[in-house]
Amino acid sequence: MQKAERGRGRQRGGHALTVSVAGQRLAIPANDVAEVIRHPAVTRLPLSPRGLIGVANLRGTVIPIVSLATLLGEDKADASSLRVVVVGTDRPVGLTVDDVSSLEQSDRLRSGENPVRFIDVDALMATHFGAVSKPAALDSGALAAARVAEASSAAPTEAFFSFDVAGQEFALPLGSVREVLALPDAIAVVPRTDDAMLGAVTIRNHLLPLVSLSSLLGLSSSGTGSAKVVVALIKGIHVGLVVDALKAIVRVTLDQIDPVPLILTRGRQEAQIQAICRLDEGRRLMSILSADHLLEDGLTERLAAGSDKEDELMADSGTHARTEQFVVFQLGSEHYGLPIGSVVEVVVKPETLTKLPKAPKFVEGVMNLRGQIVPVIDQRRRFEAPARSAAKARIIVVRIGTGLAGFVVDNVSEVLRVDENQLRPSPDLASRQSKVIDRVANLELDGRMILLIDPQELLDQAEQDMIVAMHGTASAPS
């Protein structure tokens, strides 16, 4: 809150807003109140201090939502809270209340047989959350550049995004994948088109053609009902490739990639596959698709006529020119994002993990990643997320400092490209307890928030040192 507002709020004159909290009638100086809203949808912040319920979207601004009952020492939960009083204008905070009664003169509320207790919002916030400070401006470009530089310092590998089509594993180079989304319910069907052309959808005010990858490859889709859309850049055009299921992000060394055997490269269908990748010591083969040869020239021309090209999308608005890409995963009911440059790969969680003697308690076990030992950490427990079925559990392998660590998550849902003007700093109130969530992606069109993680804060320095020591002293399990 601005100092001038605080000073006016403490004057004995003027008006005050009366509210009900846990059976008490309280007053908040009117000069401290920005507005009163209905209880919004709240995204819970992990490891947050007591009293901080989460964050919410207020017309494009991410504000912390705080339990006023908790600040006042009440044990009563806020399940019945129907209103939120937004205080302050510079750094607004939402206070949950049971009801808003009236706006009255402050002197009248202070006098009489039953004077109303006035709330000093600043003092309450300082007592529970302390003095916090964060950069006033968010330099998304600098953050992204630092993370790209960090990723490029690792050993050279090729990165691919893999998915299932008709029970087979295929992949595209990660650089050609713009994002991955759930298949929308509403698809505009275009009559008299190619059999592979499913129709079109609107994604963030841009038309996206949808193409069945199983039809392009001459395969029969399994029709699992959980289809995903891989948005790929094909000859300068954004195309949504419909696949049966997501598989993983895979980074491999060049010696694991073989060209397609010459005897198989005689037809167009084979030309759509540019290489074969050997994984799990050859027990798993992944076909790498050639983005430039996926579509016939005639279909490419028809898609180009009604689609937005890459340069047009970038030039559509000066504020949308710079974006960042995140791997989105789920823990409990919340969605989180990691910068894609920090993600080494995403794999299905093995049925069993190898236990190491004298391993730190926070390490659930270790896994073998191309001969390198990777400690596996259950991020659900660390973020105090409720346990879920392990059927879709994934391990996100992240480079932290000079080592690798795998974090167990409930599900990896998408790869998302976010405009920089949709990125917000995380609330100041959470910074004292945890720096893990450094930003929030406020996706107003989708009506959701994604908590963005600083990968270097997933482990503290002592834990990072232990991980490095494990890499240096342990041999990879067979």
N, C-alpha and C positions, 0 to 999 in steps of 0.2 A: 504494500500500500504506500501511497505517496505520503511524505511527511506532513504536507499541508492538510491533507484529509485527516490524518491521525490527530492533528492538533484540533481541528474543528470538531472531530468526533468526541473529544474529551470535554468540550465546553459543556457547562451545566445547562445552558439554554437549548433551544431548538427542539427537534422532535426525535422520537425513537420508535423503532419497530418492535412490537412485542411478539414473542414466540413461545411455544410450549415445547419443552424437552424433558422427557422422563418424568412427567407429572409436575414440573416446575414452570412457572411463568417468568420469563426473562425478557430483558430489553437490550437491543443493540442500537447504538446511536445511528440515526438515519444517514448521517454524512459518511458513515463507514459502509453503507449498503449500496451496492451497485444495482442489484435486481434480485427478484425472487422467482425461482423456476420450479417446475415439477421435478421430482427425483429422476435424473437421467440414467441412461444405461452406463454402467461403470465398468472399467477394465481394471482388474486387480493388479497391483504391483507386487512382485515377489520381494520377500525380505524387507518389507516396508515397516516403519515404526508403528507402534500401536496407535490407533486413532486415524491413520491414513487409510481410507477405504479403497481408494484407487484414483483413476483419472477419468475424465469425461470430456466430451466435445461440446464446447459452447460457441456456436457460430464460427467454427474454424479455429478457435483457441482451445488448447489443451489445458484444463484446469484441474488441480487436485481437489478431491472430495474428501472432507474430513468429518468425522463423527463429533458433533458438539457434545453429545452425551458423554463420550469417552474423555474429552478434554476436561469436562466438569467432574470426572471421577466416578461416573455412573457405570455400573456393570451391564445395564440394560442394552440389548442389541438394538440396531437401527432398522429392524425388519419392518416396523410400522411407520418409519419416516416417509412422509409424502412430499415434503418440500425441501428445497435447498436454497439457503440465503447466500448469495454471492457477495462477498465483501472485497473491497479494494478494486482499483481499476488498472494500476500498473502491473501488478502480479496477482490477479484475482484468485480467490480461494472459495470453494463452496462448502458451507456448513450445513449438515443435515439437521433438520428439525422435524418434530411431529406435526406442528401446525403453525400457521402465521395468523395472529389474532387481529392486530390493529396498528395504526400509526397514530401516536398520541404525543402531547407535549411532554418533554422530559421532566420539567419541574413537577408536573402533576403526578407522574409515575414515581418520582422519588419521595413525595410527601404522602400524607394520609396514614390510615391505620395499618395498611398492608403494602408498604413500599415494594416496588418491583426491583429485583436485583439486576443491575446493569452489567453487561459483559464487556470486559476489556479484551477485545479480540487480539490485539498485538501481544499483550502480556501472556495470554493463554497459548498463543502460537509459539512464542519464545520459550516458554516453560517446557513445552512438549517436544518441540522440534529444534530448538536452539538456533544459533546464528549460522546461516548457510550462505554460501556464495557460489555463483556460477557465471560463466562468461555471458555477457549481455547479448552477444550476437553468436549465431550458429554458423560456422564456416563449413558447410557440407563439402565443398570442393576440396578443402585442405584435408578433411578427414578421409575422403575417398582416395585422394592422391597418396596419402600416407599408407593406407591399407593396400593399395595396388603395389606400391613400392615394397612393402613388407612381403607380399605374396611372391613378387618377382625375384626376391632374394633366395628363394628355396631352389632345390634341385629342379632342372628343367623337366617338365612333363607335359603331356597333352591331356586336356580336360574334355570330358564328354557328358552329355545328359542322356541317360538311358531310360527306356520305357518298354512296356510289353505290348505287342500287337499279335493277336491270334496265337498266344502261347509262346512266342519267340521274342528274344531280346534284341532291340535295335537301339541305336544312339545317334545323336547329332553332335557336332562340335559345339562346345558350350558357347563359343563366341557367336554362333548363329541363332541361339535361343534367346529371345527377348524376355519371355516370362511364361509361366505355366499356370493355367486357371482351371477351375471346375467347369464342366460342360454346362452352359446356360440352359435353362428350361425353354426359353423362348428363342426359336430360330426361324428367321425369315427364309422360307424355301423359295428358291429361284427356279421357275419352270424351264424345261427344255435345255438343261445343262448337262455337262459330263456326269457319268455315273458316280464319280468320286466326289463331286461337288455337293455338299450337304446343305448349303445355304449361307447365310451371313448373320452376324450379330453385331451389336454396337458395344464397343468397349471404350469407356471414357470419351464419348462423343466422336469416336472414329469407327468406321465400318471395317469389320474384320471378316473376310471370307473363311468359311470352314470347309476343310477337305478331309475326307476319310483316308487315313494312311493305309488302312488294310486294303481298301479298293485300289489305291495307287500301287500297292505291292502285289496285288492279285491274291490276297489272303482272305480268309473268312474270320471276321471279328468274333471274339468270344461273347460279346454282348453282356458284360458283367454288371452293367448298370452304374459303374463308378468311373465312367470315362472322363478323361482329362483333355484339355486343349493345350498343346504345345505351340506357342506363338513363335514362329521362326521367321527369319529374314531370308527370303528366297529371291535372288536377283533384284534386290532393292524393294521388294514388296513384303508387307507383313501378311503372313498366311497362318491360319489356325489349323494345325494338324491334329485331328482327333485320334487319340490312342486309347487302348484299353485300361492301362494303369501306369503310374509312374514307377520307376525302378530305383534309380540312384544317380548321384553325381560321382563320376569315376575319373580319377587322374591316373594315367598309366605312363610308363616309360616307353620310349620309342621302340625298344626291342620286343615289346609285347604286341606291336601292331604289324600285321602282315598284309601285303596286297592281296586282292582277290585273285585266286588261281586263274591263269589265262584261259583255261578250258571253259570257265564259267562266264567269261566276259564277252559273249557273242551277241547278246540281245539287250534291248533297252532296260528290261527289268533288272538284269544283273548290273548294268551300268549305274543304277540307282544306289548300289552298294559300292563304296569306294575302298573299303578295307575290312579286315576281320581282326578283332581284338581278342587275345587270349587272356583269360582271367582264371584265378584259382588254379594256377599251374596247368592250364589247358583244359580243365574240367568244365569250364564255362566259356562259351564263345558268344561274342557280341558283334553284331553286324553294324558297321558304321556307315550311315547314309550320306550320300552326296547331296547337299542342299541344292546345288545348281542343276542337278539332273533328276530331281524328284518329279518335277512337273514337265509335261510336254510343252513345246513352245506355244502351241495354240491356246492351251489352258492358261499359260502364263500371261499371254497377251490379253485374254479376256479378264483375268483377275486384275491386271494392271489398269484396265480401263475404268474399273469401279472401286479401286482401293487407294488408300493413302500411302504414298511412298515414304521411305525413311527420311529423305531430306525435307519433304513436306510436313511430316510430323514434327521434325525438329524445328522447323521455321514457323509452325503454327502460332506459337506464342513465345516471346523472348524469355518469359519466366519458366517455360517448360523445356528449355534447351539442355539443361543439365540434369541428369538423373543418376540414381544409384540403384544397384541391383541387390536383392536380398533373397536368401533361402528362408522360407517361412515354415515354421514347424509349430506343433501344438503340444502344450502341457496342460492337462486338465481341460478347462474351458477357455483358456487364454491362448492367443497366438503371439508368437515371438519371431523375430527376424535376425539373421546373422548376415553381415556383409559377405557377398558371394566370394570375394577375394580371399577371405580368411578360411573358407571351407575347402578342405582338401578333397573330401568325398563324403558321400552318404551311403551307408550300407545297411542291409537287414541285420538286426541283432541276432547273433548266433544263439543257438539253443543253450549252449553252455559257454562260460568264459573260464579261462585258465586262472587259477588262483596262484598268487605268488607269496611265498613266505616273507614276512616282515614288510609287506606292502602297506602304504598308508591306509587308514580306515576309510577315507573318502573314495578309495579306488575299489570298485566292485569286482574287478578282475582285469585280465589283459587279453588282447586279441592280436592275431598275426596279420599284418598288413604288408604284403609283398616282402616278407622277411624282416620287417621292422616291428618291434613290440610297441603296442599302443595301449596305454592304460585306459580303462573304461569307467566312466563316472555316471552314476544315476542322477541326472539333473532334476528328475521329478522330486526326489527327496530333498535336494538342496534348495529347490524353489518352493518346497512345501505344497506341491501339487497333489491332488488325490490320485491314487493308483488307478490305472485303467488296464484293460485287456492288453496282453503283450503280443497279440496277433499282428498288429501293424507297427510294433515298436521298431524304431530305426536308431542307428548310431551315426551322429554327425561328427566326423573327424575334423578337428580344428587345429590350425597351427597357432600355438601360443608361445611366444618367445622363440626359443630354439628347439622346442619339442612339439610333439603331437599328443593330443588327448581326444578321446572319444566320449561324447556325451549322449546318454540314452534319452530319447524323446518319444512321445506317444505316436507321433505321425509327422511326416514331412508332406505338406499340402501343396506347395507351389513355389515357383520362382517368380519374384515380383520386381518390376521396375517402377521406382517411385520418383516423381518429380521432386526437386529440392524444396519447392514451396509447400509441399505436404509434410515436410519434416519439422518437428518441433522438439525443443529441449525437454528432457524429463523434468518433472516438478522439483523445485528446490527442496521441498520437504523430505524427499526420499534420499537426498544426496548424502546425508550424514551416515545412514545405515548401510547404504549399498550404492555403488557406482556402476553396477552391472548394466542397468538400463540407462543408457546415455541419451537416447532420443525416442520419440514416438512418431510413427507414421500415421497421420490423421487422414484416413481415406473417407472423406465425407460422402462421395458418390456411392461407395459401397456400404456406408453406415457402420464402419468398424475402425478399430485402432489396433495397430500392431506394435508391440513393444520391441524396440531395437536394442540389441545387446552389443556392448563393447567386448569383443572376444578376449582382450587382454585383461579384463576384469573378472572373467569367469573363475579364475583361480587367483588366490592371493600370492604374494611373492614367495612365501615359504612353500606353498603347494607347488608353484612352478619349479622351484629348486628341486623338490622331490621328484617331479616328473622328469626333469633333465637327468637326475641321478639314476632313475630307473632305466632310461634310454641308454645310459652309458655303462651300466653294470649287468643288465639282464640280457639273456639271449632269447630270441623269438621262440615261442613254443611251436612245436610241430603240429 
